[in-house]
Amino acid sequence: MNRGRHRHLLATLLLCGALAGVIVAAAAFPAAGFAGLTAKSASDDFSDLPTNLEFPPAPQASTLYASDGKTQIAEFYDENRKNVSLGQVAPVMRQAIVAAEDNRFYDHQGVDLKGVVRAFVNNEVEGGATQGASTLTQQYVRASLKYAATNSEEAKLATEDTAGRKLREIRYAIALEHELSKDQILENYLNITYFGNNGYGIYAASEAYFSKPPSELTLAEAAMIAGMAQNPTQYNPVANDQQAALDRRSYVLNQMVKLKYVTAAEATAAKAAGLGLKPKQSAQSCENGNTAYGFFCGWFLDWWKADPAFGSTAAEREDNLRKGGYTIVSSLDVGMQKAAQRQVDAALDSGSRFATGVVLVEPGTGRVKAMAVNRKYGLSGGGTVNPLLSGSAVSPGYQAGSTFKMFTALAALQQGIPLNHTLYAPERYTSQYPGDCATGGDRYCPKNASPAMTGDQTMSSAFGESANTYFVQLEEQVTVKSAIAAAESAGVVLRGRGDQNLAAQAKTDDDAWGSFTLGTAQVSPLDMANAYATVAARGEYCTALPLTSITDQGGAQVASVADPTCRQAFSPEVADAAADMARCPVGNESLVAIACEHPGGGVTAASVGAAIDRPVAGKTGTTDDNNAAWFIGFTPNLAAASFLANPDKYDDEVPNTRIPITIARDTLSEALTTLPVRNFTAPTNQLAFGTP
């Protein structure tokens, strides 16, 4: 042996001896509750071991479900991981991972000295292929140190290929074995390890390769997954040639025979089986989840990113969602969603340039029960992710037409003007507001949709017939700014820059934005459903809410975020009077016998009351030149807003203004079958007739 070779051998033997001393010293070190595990805290002196050893949780996927808690809508993650208990993992999987990675797992105390010596002799002395000697415990420590890193330097310390890093792992591994049982260590290892094919942890890996939970894995499947741990990229049979995975599976099966986990015959049978791959398609993000609920999912994500309860910035909140391992049960009702989508699909083809849809909101909670539109959700194949139902600064919504008369009426009722307040409604009315007039002049002069509306109208009959000239006069009496304030109190959000400017002007100029009461503002179907839900809830406004419950990865309820956030926007008496007025358009009678139409007039949506066999109210809405059409219907326990418009060209005339009535009516008819019948409260004499 030459002198250099001799010196190398001597150095190796000395290092092995030093390692043995380290292991003995570590094993003798008193174990007293360990926390605070980071690569930065580790040094090469055992006296520097922290007094507590704490393993931060690895990132876990968050899952969004429908209100039944079973129907999955989407997952959100950076690493596709869902922790499971060891009892939820098939015994053959537990055995396979031990056989593949650490066949002396149940014999050592965190470090396998025999394995260390064997690896050093093979790698340094004999010049053989590189061998590893890390136990399952050491591998778990290494992965935990990586996730505990708070900066690039700590991440480097956790993963660098140095003797110092190995010594830290050894020290922590031995300390960990004093704290946790073998089963606890094995469970943690299975949950933190990456098995390839986007499978972080055994649950995700089992789904990623075989579309089944780990409790159902067969011997052949378990052996294949266990083989992935050593090199998840090289052995991944989904992305690479399957022979490498088959060879690695055979190795694991042979090891299981040596450890007497299985018989030779069982191993032979498993080797003969094909891989039987059945990869599960990723449900990461709304675009890849259940796209039947895509628009609801997209709105949920926008809602989450806007809520400071989940972080100080939108990016931090989304990061929290993708790593926090939340189980989120949404407000979306599968039955109501299916009913809504059926009606939308029956009304208008998805290829139409016009969009139509419906949103259902629960009064008194703000929980959104359904969001359906005649569009495919997604980034490809003709899909869109534009918030067509919930609105945004870029997509502010659609002109709501006469549905906005509700807010002028609410403002009037707040000022003590009763439902029987009578005004003469001419066919055309020249208002106080500046603007162009079709007959000449510089004053805004809207007309009614039909000459039959001309005559003396009360607030209730004018609402039932949708008499424009009555409500412009009423707006003059209560002021535009009061009508805007009522709309905002009910939950309407003005997202369009032009609308925001007009609203600001109207606060100081009583002659500004006279067309407000006729619905020239752009609003979202979600806001309008929620605004009318405020009336249905006797004046209680609740912020639109996509949740029923949310639990963290430890199973604890996340306090308050899933609870309704409500306030009294209008007095119950004002809301009751507005709801009584809104019974008129659908053909129901006023509870205090105020006429719902004046002589010669007719209501606008009588088919709704005829089809829904319970107390119901609502309002139609169309804009000038029929550029948009709406219907908003409600009962005391459900509100539905349906619209029709071209989202890409707002001045495009819609093909049939009755479509939203049909969609909302038939959706409510089906959805209400699961809810109890509830009655509206009659208005007071003061707000009905102006008398105590």
LUMTI-463411 format. One line per field, with one value per residue (C-alpha): x, y, z; residue in one letter. Coordinates in Angstrom, 2 decimals. Example, Ala and Ser with C-alpha at 12.3 -4.5 7.8 and 13.67 -1.06 7.14 Angstrom:
REM residues 2
xx	[12.30	13.67]
yy	[-4.50	-1.06]
zz	[7.80	7.14]
type	[A	S]
***
This chain:
REM residues 692
xx	[0.00	1.52	2.06	-0.85	-3.26	-2.11	-2.64	-6.16	-7.07	-5.71	-7.70	-10.86	-10.42	-9.81	-12.98	-14.98	-13.64	-14.54	-18.05	-18.43	-17.37	-19.84	-22.67	-21.84	-21.62	-24.90	-26.66	-25.43	-26.52	-29.60	-32.78	-35.10	-37.89	-36.36	-37.61	-36.15	-34.63	-32.80	-29.62	-28.40	-28.70	-26.52	-22.82	-20.27	-20.27	-22.82	-22.97	-24.61	-27.64	-30.79	-32.91	-35.94	-36.29	-39.20	-40.09	-42.01	-44.79	-44.01	-46.25	-49.58	-52.21	-55.45	-58.64	-61.85	-65.09	-68.74	-71.07	-71.57	-67.94	-67.38	-67.51	-64.02	-63.86	-60.10	-56.78	-54.19	-50.56	-46.89	-46.18	-48.99	-49.04	-51.72	-50.58	-52.09	-51.67	-49.70	-52.94	-54.12	-51.16	-51.28	-48.91	-47.14	-46.32	-44.74	-42.74	-41.72	-40.25	-38.23	-36.97	-36.06	-34.41	-33.42	-33.66	-32.19	-34.70	-36.15	-32.72	-30.73	-31.24	-31.27	-27.90	-26.82	-23.12	-22.67	-24.13	-21.89	-18.73	-19.83	-20.55	-17.21	-15.28	-17.10	-16.94	-13.53	-11.41	-12.65	-13.54	-16.94	-20.13	-21.39	-23.42	-25.63	-25.85	-28.63	-31.34	-35.01	-34.60	-31.68	-33.54	-36.51	-34.23	-32.65	-36.01	-37.24	-34.13	-34.77	-38.35	-37.23	-34.79	-35.79	-33.14	-30.82	-27.89	-29.91	-31.22	-27.63	-26.57	-29.49	-28.60	-24.86	-22.83	-20.37	-19.26	-20.59	-24.10	-23.86	-22.77	-25.71	-28.10	-26.59	-26.93	-30.52	-31.47	-30.27	-32.01	-35.21	-35.23	-35.39	-38.46	-40.53	-41.46	-40.43	-44.00	-44.10	-40.83	-42.02	-45.30	-43.48	-41.04	-43.82	-45.59	-42.56	-40.78	-41.08	-41.93	-41.94	-44.75	-45.77	-46.40	-45.18	-45.87	-47.41	-51.01	-50.26	-47.92	-50.56	-53.03	-50.44	-49.55	-52.63	-55.55	-56.21	-55.55	-52.44	-54.58	-55.53	-52.06	-51.15	-47.75	-46.61	-47.81	-46.22	-42.88	-42.89	-43.64	-41.04	-38.47	-39.15	-37.73	-34.09	-34.36	-37.88	-36.83	-34.93	-37.47	-40.66	-42.48	-44.94	-42.25	-39.57	-39.09	-40.81	-37.97	-36.03	-39.10	-39.63	-36.01	-36.17	-39.46	-37.82	-34.99	-37.48	-39.41	-36.19	-35.35	-38.81	-38.19	-34.86	-36.59	-39.32	-42.04	-43.30	-42.63	-40.60	-43.79	-45.57	-42.62	-42.49	-46.20	-45.76	-42.82	-44.94	-47.64	-47.59	-47.16	-50.88	-50.41	-53.51	-52.19	-54.65	-54.97	-53.86	-56.66	-54.24	-55.92	-59.41	-58.43	-57.49	-60.12	-63.79	-64.51	-68.27	-67.71	-64.90	-66.46	-67.32	-63.79	-62.30	-64.38	-63.40	-59.72	-60.24	-62.09	-59.30	-56.58	-58.50	-59.01	-56.34	-57.07	-54.88	-51.86	-50.74	-50.57	-52.40	-49.24	-48.78	-52.42	-52.19	-48.94	-50.71	-53.48	-51.00	-49.01	-51.39	-53.15	-56.63	-59.81	-62.31	-66.01	-67.56	-71.08	-71.74	-74.75	-74.23	-77.95	-78.63	-75.57	-76.71	-80.19	-78.80	-76.44	-79.23	-81.39	-78.50	-77.48	-81.07	-81.45	-78.35	-75.53	-72.00	-70.87	-73.14	-71.50	-73.98	-73.34	-76.16	-76.01	-77.46	-76.14	-77.93	-77.35	-78.73	-80.31	-79.16	-75.74	-74.51	-73.45	-73.32	-75.15	-74.62	-72.87	-73.67	-72.94	-72.97	-69.19	-66.46	-64.06	-60.38	-57.38	-57.62	-60.12	-62.28	-62.55	-62.29	-61.38	-62.91	-65.11	-68.32	-70.49	-68.52	-66.98	-63.61	-62.06	-61.33	-64.72	-67.09	-70.32	-73.36	-75.88	-78.62	-81.56	-84.74	-83.56	-81.95	-85.40	-85.24	-82.56	-84.50	-87.49	-85.36	-84.08	-87.66	-88.86	-85.93	-87.15	-90.67	-92.23	-94.84	-95.69	-98.93	-97.09	-98.81	-97.27	-98.53	-96.30	-96.40	-95.22	-92.09	-90.79	-88.39	-86.29	-84.15	-81.01	-78.78	-78.61	-79.69	-83.37	-84.78	-87.40	-84.94	-83.64	-80.81	-82.61	-82.63	-86.10	-86.66	-89.87	-91.78	-91.54	-95.28	-97.87	-100.11	-98.05	-99.21	-101.34	-101.34	-98.95	-98.06	-94.57	-95.89	-97.73	-94.86	-92.48	-94.86	-95.15	-91.61	-92.69	-89.53	-91.08	-92.42	-89.03	-87.13	-89.55	-89.12	-85.34	-85.64	-87.46	-85.02	-81.80	-79.47	-76.90	-79.50	-80.31	-76.59	-76.14	-79.01	-77.49	-74.09	-75.68	-77.41	-74.08	-73.71	-70.10	-69.44	-66.29	-66.30	-64.15	-66.86	-69.49	-67.19	-66.64	-70.37	-71.09	-68.48	-69.99	-73.52	-72.45	-72.00	-74.22	-77.92	-78.21	-75.63	-76.32	-80.07	-80.13	-78.94	-82.42	-82.84	-79.72	-77.05	-74.33	-72.38	-72.75	-72.11	-74.81	-73.26	-73.65	-77.24	-78.24	-76.74	-78.34	-81.81	-80.94	-80.49	-84.13	-85.18	-83.35	-85.39	-82.63	-79.67	-76.75	-74.21	-70.94	-70.95	-69.35	-67.99	-67.45	-69.31	-66.27	-62.48	-60.08	-56.31	-54.04	-54.34	-58.14	-58.79	-61.46	-60.03	-61.79	-64.46	-63.43	-66.27	-68.84	-71.21	-70.31	-73.57	-74.91	-78.32	-78.31	-81.99	-84.54	-86.71	-89.73	-88.11	-87.03	-90.47	-92.10	-89.60	-90.23	-93.99	-93.49	-91.35	-94.20	-95.94	-93.76	-94.08	-97.88	-98.20	-100.49	-99.41	-99.90	-101.64	-103.77	-102.00	-102.69	-99.76	-100.76	-102.70	-105.84	-104.82	-101.33	-99.72	-96.91	-93.64	-92.95	-96.27	-94.99	-92.65	-95.44	-97.47	-94.62	-93.35	-95.94	-94.74	-94.27	-91.89	-90.81	-88.56	-87.82	-87.09	-84.54	-83.71	-81.58	-82.03	-81.82	-81.99	-78.22	-78.72	-81.57	-81.99	-84.30	-83.74	-86.11	-86.18	-87.97	-87.15	-84.55	-83.06	-82.22	-81.35	-79.97	-79.89	-78.55	-78.05	-75.45	-72.50	-69.49	-67.23	-69.53	-71.83	-73.92	-74.94	-78.71	-79.66	-81.75	-84.49	-85.03	-87.16	-84.24	-83.18	-86.77	-86.93	-83.54	-84.11	-87.71	-86.93	-83.75	-85.62	-88.47	-86.06	-83.71	-86.50	-87.81	-85.09	-85.95	-88.89	-91.67	-91.28	-93.54	-92.71	-93.61	-96.32	-95.26	-96.35	-99.22	-96.76	-94.64	-97.56	-100.01	-98.20	-100.46	-99.60]
yy	[0.00	3.39	6.10	8.31	5.42	4.50	8.05	8.11	4.84	6.09	9.33	7.41	5.09	8.06	9.74	6.58	6.46	10.10	9.47	6.56	8.84	11.49	8.98	7.64	11.17	12.18	9.10	9.84	13.49	13.96	14.41	17.04	18.32	19.59	22.59	25.26	23.09	25.14	24.63	27.98	26.92	23.88	23.88	21.15	21.09	18.87	21.32	23.71	21.49	23.58	22.97	22.37	20.73	22.01	20.87	23.44	21.92	21.28	23.09	21.38	21.83	23.63	22.11	23.93	21.91	22.64	23.09	19.31	18.99	16.24	17.72	19.03	22.30	22.90	22.56	25.25	24.38	24.93	21.36	18.85	17.44	16.27	14.76	11.47	9.35	6.12	4.24	5.62	4.06	0.42	-1.80	-2.93	0.70	1.17	-2.00	-1.12	2.26	0.71	-2.00	0.55	3.21	1.91	-1.81	-1.37	1.35	-0.54	-1.45	1.82	4.96	7.46	6.67	3.37	3.12	-0.01	1.77	4.79	2.67	0.62	3.75	5.36	2.22	1.84	5.49	6.54	3.41	0.98	3.68	2.12	3.83	6.44	4.95	6.77	5.94	8.27	6.62	7.49	9.64	11.55	12.03	13.40	15.78	16.97	17.68	19.46	21.63	22.59	23.67	25.48	27.65	31.30	32.48	31.18	30.73	28.47	26.54	26.00	24.77	22.33	20.73	21.18	18.01	18.47	16.61	19.46	19.00	15.24	15.82	18.14	15.56	12.85	14.97	15.91	12.40	10.89	13.63	13.07	9.36	10.29	12.40	10.43	6.80	4.89	5.03	8.81	9.20	6.91	8.81	12.14	10.76	9.46	12.82	14.99	12.93	13.76	10.72	12.36	13.20	16.13	13.77	15.38	12.95	9.52	10.68	12.84	10.20	7.49	9.74	10.94	7.42	5.30	7.67	6.02	6.78	5.20	2.90	0.97	0.44	-3.08	-4.69	-3.94	-0.34	0.25	-1.16	1.09	4.24	3.33	3.04	6.64	8.07	7.53	9.37	10.63	12.06	9.08	6.45	8.36	6.01	8.69	10.99	8.43	4.95	2.49	-0.02	1.97	2.00	-1.74	-2.52	-0.34	-1.97	-5.40	-4.26	-3.10	-6.36	-8.36	-6.30	-6.97	-10.71	-10.40	-8.64	-11.31	-8.75	-10.82	-14.29	-14.97	-16.12	-12.87	-10.87	-12.89	-12.30	-8.58	-8.42	-10.06	-7.41	-4.38	-0.98	-0.31	3.43	5.59	9.13	11.59	14.87	17.86	19.97	22.77	26.18	27.05	26.53	22.87	22.09	21.30	23.96	23.47	25.64	27.71	31.18	30.64	29.40	32.43	34.75	32.80	33.29	37.04	37.20	35.33	37.58	40.67	39.54	40.86	37.95	35.79	38.11	41.68	41.61	39.81	37.82	36.80	35.73	33.56	32.06	31.22	29.49	27.47	26.30	26.37	23.04	24.48	22.48	24.98	24.15	26.75	28.12	26.76	24.41	21.67	21.18	24.88	25.28	22.46	23.93	27.36	25.99	23.98	27.06	29.16	26.51	26.09	29.82	30.65	28.71	29.14	30.24	33.28	36.68	37.52	36.39	35.40	34.02	33.96	34.36	33.07	34.63	33.68	36.67	37.14	35.53	36.76	33.22	32.70	29.48	29.38	31.24	30.08	31.63	30.47	30.42	27.82	28.65	28.34	29.76	27.61	25.99	29.07	29.56	32.74	33.63	37.12	37.72	37.95	37.43	39.10	42.11	43.85	47.21	45.89	44.21	46.39	44.69	45.73	48.56	47.36	49.26	49.63	47.33	50.52	51.97	49.95	52.26	55.44	53.83	52.88	56.45	57.75	55.32	56.34	59.91	58.88	58.99	56.16	53.55	55.28	58.50	59.57	61.43	61.99	60.01	61.49	59.56	61.73	63.88	66.82	66.75	69.26	67.39	68.67	66.42	65.84	65.37	63.53	66.23	69.09	71.14	70.75	68.81	65.04	63.87	60.09	58.44	55.36	52.08	52.26	55.06	52.82	53.83	57.43	58.58	58.83	56.29	55.30	54.10	50.51	50.72	52.59	49.87	47.16	48.70	50.17	53.71	55.70	59.13	58.47	57.45	60.35	62.70	60.73	60.96	64.73	64.74	62.53	63.62	61.49	61.33	59.75	57.12	56.40	56.12	53.63	51.53	51.49	50.65	47.70	46.40	47.86	48.61	51.10	49.79	51.74	54.86	56.93	55.81	56.62	60.12	60.72	59.45	61.81	64.71	63.89	64.22	67.98	68.70	67.88	68.19	65.49	61.98	62.19	58.88	57.00	55.80	54.20	52.04	53.54	52.41	49.21	46.60	42.90	40.23	39.25	42.75	43.04	39.66	40.68	44.13	42.64	40.01	42.96	43.88	40.25	40.11	43.02	45.54	43.51	43.73	40.91	40.96	38.38	35.26	32.15	30.04	27.77	26.68	26.63	24.50	24.58	21.58	20.69	20.48	23.67	26.09	29.36	31.88	34.20	34.25	31.92	33.78	36.23	39.90	41.82	45.25	46.88	48.92	49.91	49.70	46.56	48.80	50.42	47.04	45.52	48.33	47.94	44.17	44.75	47.14	44.48	41.95	44.01	43.30	39.50	39.54	39.09	41.46	43.99	42.74	46.02	46.13	48.96	48.57	47.11	48.80	51.87	51.65	50.42	49.35	45.93	44.41	43.30	39.75	38.13	34.70	34.63	34.80	32.29	29.76	30.05	28.83	30.87	34.55	36.05	39.50	40.94	43.53	43.56	45.85	46.91	49.77	52.25	50.46	47.13	46.93	44.88	43.02	41.91	40.23	40.00	37.80	37.02	35.33	35.88	33.09	33.28	35.99	35.48	38.02	37.18	39.32	39.35	41.52	41.46	41.74	42.79	45.42	47.18	48.92	45.65	45.09	41.88	39.31	38.72	40.83	38.05	35.61	36.78	36.44	32.85	31.93	33.45	32.19	28.60	28.51	29.80	27.35	24.43	25.79	26.76	23.19	22.48	25.54	26.19	28.56	31.93	34.98	38.63	41.07	43.58	47.23	49.60	51.98	54.85	53.66	52.26	55.16	57.92	57.57	56.14]
zz	[0.00	-0.96	1.67	0.44	0.49	3.99	5.27	3.72	5.45	8.77	8.49	7.71	10.70	12.97	11.65	12.24	15.77	16.29	15.01	17.39	20.25	19.15	19.07	22.52	23.90	22.34	23.62	27.13	26.98	29.19	27.11	28.50	26.25	23.00	20.93	18.67	15.98	13.37	11.47	12.76	16.39	15.92	16.65	16.91	20.74	22.47	25.35	22.89	22.30	22.74	25.81	23.60	20.20	18.12	14.62	12.58	10.48	6.84	4.35	3.78	1.09	1.92	0.56	-0.32	-0.07	-0.80	2.16	2.45	3.56	0.98	-2.50	-3.26	-5.15	-5.29	-3.49	-2.89	-2.28	-3.00	-1.94	-2.32	1.21	3.62	6.89	8.03	11.14	11.01	11.51	8.17	6.36	5.24	7.31	4.12	3.36	6.79	6.32	2.78	3.74	6.56	4.21	1.54	3.67	7.12	7.77	11.28	12.16	15.11	16.48	16.53	18.60	15.79	14.23	12.71	13.60	11.50	8.54	9.09	9.18	6.18	4.14	5.02	4.19	0.87	-0.14	1.16	1.37	-1.22	-3.73	-4.35	-5.41	-2.99	-0.17	2.30	5.97	7.10	9.14	8.79	11.89	10.37	7.10	9.02	10.93	7.68	6.08	9.22	9.35	5.74	6.49	9.64	7.66	7.65	5.19	2.48	4.87	7.17	4.16	3.00	6.43	6.44	3.10	2.51	2.02	4.89	7.97	10.09	8.75	9.35	12.94	13.54	12.12	14.34	17.46	16.73	15.64	18.91	20.89	18.91	19.69	23.39	22.72	20.18	19.78	16.68	15.40	15.83	13.95	11.17	10.88	10.66	8.11	5.88	6.01	5.24	2.56	-1.13	-3.27	-6.70	-9.12	-6.93	-4.03	-0.82	1.98	1.79	1.37	-1.67	-3.10	-2.83	-4.64	-7.17	-8.33	-7.60	-6.87	-3.53	0.13	1.71	3.83	0.65	-0.83	-1.91	-1.37	-4.94	-4.75	-1.35	-2.50	-5.55	-3.53	-0.90	-3.67	-4.69	-1.45	-2.44	-5.75	-6.53	-9.88	-11.26	-10.20	-11.04	-13.47	-14.58	-15.93	-16.87	-18.25	-15.93	-15.81	-13.23	-10.96	-11.50	-10.62	-7.53	-6.49	-6.80	-4.54	-1.90	-2.11	-1.68	1.40	2.80	2.38	4.22	7.10	7.07	6.41	3.49	2.15	-0.95	-2.69	-1.86	-3.13	-6.35	-6.96	-6.35	-8.77	-11.45	-11.13	-13.39	-11.84	-12.20	-12.27	-11.97	-11.46	-9.99	-11.86	-9.85	-8.37	-7.51	-7.94	-9.11	-12.75	-12.15	-9.55	-10.06	-12.66	-12.26	-9.19	-10.74	-10.53	-6.88	-6.27	-8.00	-5.85	-2.71	-3.57	-4.10	-0.77	1.03	-0.39	0.73	4.35	6.76	9.11	6.87	6.58	6.16	2.34	-0.46	-1.25	2.38	2.64	-0.47	0.81	4.05	2.10	0.04	3.07	6.01	5.53	6.11	5.69	4.34	4.15	1.91	1.79	-1.71	-1.76	-4.36	-4.98	-5.44	-7.64	-9.92	-10.13	-10.99	-13.63	-15.25	-15.64	-16.96	-19.48	-20.64	-21.17	-23.20	-24.83	-23.51	-26.97	-26.93	-26.84	-24.09	-20.54	-18.25	-14.76	-11.28	-7.72	-4.61	-1.17	2.23	4.02	7.60	7.04	3.65	2.78	-0.96	-1.90	-5.67	-8.51	-12.04	-15.44	-19.07	-19.31	-18.79	-16.00	-16.89	-18.69	-21.82	-24.16	-24.46	-20.72	-18.68	-15.12	-15.26	-12.20	-14.24	-11.16	-8.37	-10.11	-9.89	-10.73	-14.23	-14.61	-12.54	-13.58	-15.63	-15.54	-13.20	-14.65	-12.62	-9.84	-8.44	-7.76	-4.56	-3.16	-3.89	-2.17	0.86	1.11	0.96	3.63	5.84	5.54	6.56	3.09	3.08	0.49	-0.48	-1.32	-4.54	-7.47	-11.00	-13.37	-16.88	-19.91	-19.95	-17.12	-17.39	-14.24	-12.37	-13.41	-16.22	-19.26	-22.83	-23.59	-26.58	-27.06	-26.68	-23.82	-21.33	-18.57	-18.08	-19.24	-18.99	-20.12	-19.05	-20.92	-21.69	-21.95	-19.80	-16.75	-17.01	-14.10	-10.32	-8.84	-5.30	-4.41	-4.42	-7.74	-9.40	-8.22	-9.43	-12.89	-12.91	-13.64	-14.35	-14.11	-10.62	-9.26	-10.80	-9.01	-5.78	-6.21	-6.49	-3.16	-1.25	-3.12	-5.17	-2.38	-0.07	-2.70	-3.17	0.60	0.78	-2.00	-0.28	3.07	1.43	0.11	-3.39	-4.37	-7.16	-8.83	-12.10	-12.03	-13.76	-11.24	-8.34	-9.71	-10.15	-6.63	-5.20	-7.15	-5.96	-2.33	-2.80	-5.80	-5.61	-9.38	-10.13	-11.43	-11.84	-13.72	-10.63	-9.69	-13.13	-12.66	-14.88	-12.44	-13.13	-10.37	-9.89	-9.55	-6.21	-4.80	-6.03	-4.61	-1.28	-1.35	-1.80	0.83	3.21	2.61	3.02	6.37	7.71	7.12	8.39	5.99	6.09	4.19	1.39	2.87	1.09	4.25	6.60	8.63	8.51	10.55	10.64	10.09	13.78	13.51	15.49	14.32	12.98	15.17	13.73	10.05	9.05	11.16	9.48	9.78	9.96	10.84	10.85	7.63	7.81	10.57	10.41	9.75	6.71	5.32	5.94	3.97	1.12	1.01	0.91	-2.03	-3.75	-3.58	-6.27	-9.35	-8.91	-8.66	-4.89	-3.07	-0.48	3.07	3.88	0.72	-1.08	-4.80	-6.73	-9.99	-10.92	-13.11	-16.54	-15.47	-15.08	-13.03	-14.65	-13.40	-12.44	-13.53	-10.53	-7.96	-9.94	-10.06	-6.48	-3.99	-1.01	-0.14	-2.68	-3.84	-6.52	-9.16	-12.87	-14.44	-17.98	-19.24	-22.07	-25.42	-23.55	-23.10	-19.93	-18.26	-14.63	-12.20	-8.48	-6.51	-2.81	0.04	3.72	3.51	-0.02	-2.56	-6.24	-8.71	-12.43	-15.27	-19.04	-20.81	-23.16	-20.81	-23.68	-25.22	-22.80	-25.48	-27.19	-27.15	-25.33	-27.24	-24.66	-21.53	-19.95	-19.62	-16.14	-14.89	-16.10	-14.66	-11.21	-11.00	-11.88	-9.80	-6.75	-7.37	-7.11	-4.46	-2.07	-1.83	0.75	2.86	5.20	4.19	5.88	5.75	5.31	8.09	7.23	7.16	9.89	9.29	9.59	6.63	4.68	4.97	6.83	9.88	13.34]
type	[M	N	R	G	R	H	R	H	L	L	A	T	L	L	L	C	G	A	L	A	G	V	I	V	A	A	A	A	F	P	A	A	G	F	A	G	L	T	A	K	S	A	S	D	D	F	S	D	L	P	T	N	L	E	F	P	P	A	P	Q	A	S	T	L	Y	A	S	D	G	K	T	Q	I	A	E	F	Y	D	E	N	R	K	N	V	S	L	G	Q	V	A	P	V	M	R	Q	A	I	V	A	A	E	D	N	R	F	Y	D	H	Q	G	V	D	L	K	G	V	V	R	A	F	V	N	N	E	V	E	G	G	A	T	Q	G	A	S	T	L	T	Q	Q	Y	V	R	A	S	L	K	Y	A	A	T	N	S	E	E	A	K	L	A	T	E	D	T	A	G	R	K	L	R	E	I	R	Y	A	I	A	L	E	H	E	L	S	K	D	Q	I	L	E	N	Y	L	N	I	T	Y	F	G	N	N	G	Y	G	I	Y	A	A	S	E	A	Y	F	S	K	P	P	S	E	L	T	L	A	E	A	A	M	I	A	G	M	A	Q	N	P	T	Q	Y	N	P	V	A	N	D	Q	Q	A	A	L	D	R	R	S	Y	V	L	N	Q	M	V	K	L	K	Y	V	T	A	A	E	A	T	A	A	K	A	A	G	L	G	L	K	P	K	Q	S	A	Q	S	C	E	N	G	N	T	A	Y	G	F	F	C	G	W	F	L	D	W	W	K	A	D	P	A	F	G	S	T	A	A	E	R	E	D	N	L	R	K	G	G	Y	T	I	V	S	S	L	D	V	G	M	Q	K	A	A	Q	R	Q	V	D	A	A	L	D	S	G	S	R	F	A	T	G	V	V	L	V	E	P	G	T	G	R	V	K	A	M	A	V	N	R	K	Y	G	L	S	G	G	G	T	V	N	P	L	L	S	G	S	A	V	S	P	G	Y	Q	A	G	S	T	F	K	M	F	T	A	L	A	A	L	Q	Q	G	I	P	L	N	H	T	L	Y	A	P	E	R	Y	T	S	Q	Y	P	G	D	C	A	T	G	G	D	R	Y	C	P	K	N	A	S	P	A	M	T	G	D	Q	T	M	S	S	A	F	G	E	S	A	N	T	Y	F	V	Q	L	E	E	Q	V	T	V	K	S	A	I	A	A	A	E	S	A	G	V	V	L	R	G	R	G	D	Q	N	L	A	A	Q	A	K	T	D	D	D	A	W	G	S	F	T	L	G	T	A	Q	V	S	P	L	D	M	A	N	A	Y	A	T	V	A	A	R	G	E	Y	C	T	A	L	P	L	T	S	I	T	D	Q	G	G	A	Q	V	A	S	V	A	D	P	T	C	R	Q	A	F	S	P	E	V	A	D	A	A	A	D	M	A	R	C	P	V	G	N	E	S	L	V	A	I	A	C	E	H	P	G	G	G	V	T	A	A	S	V	G	A	A	I	D	R	P	V	A	G	K	T	G	T	T	D	D	N	N	A	A	W	F	I	G	F	T	P	N	L	A	A	A	S	F	L	A	N	P	D	K	Y	D	D	E	V	P	N	T	R	I	P	I	T	I	A	R	D	T	L	S	E	A	L	T	T	L	P	V	R	N	F	T	A	P	T	N	Q	L	A	F	G	T	P]
***
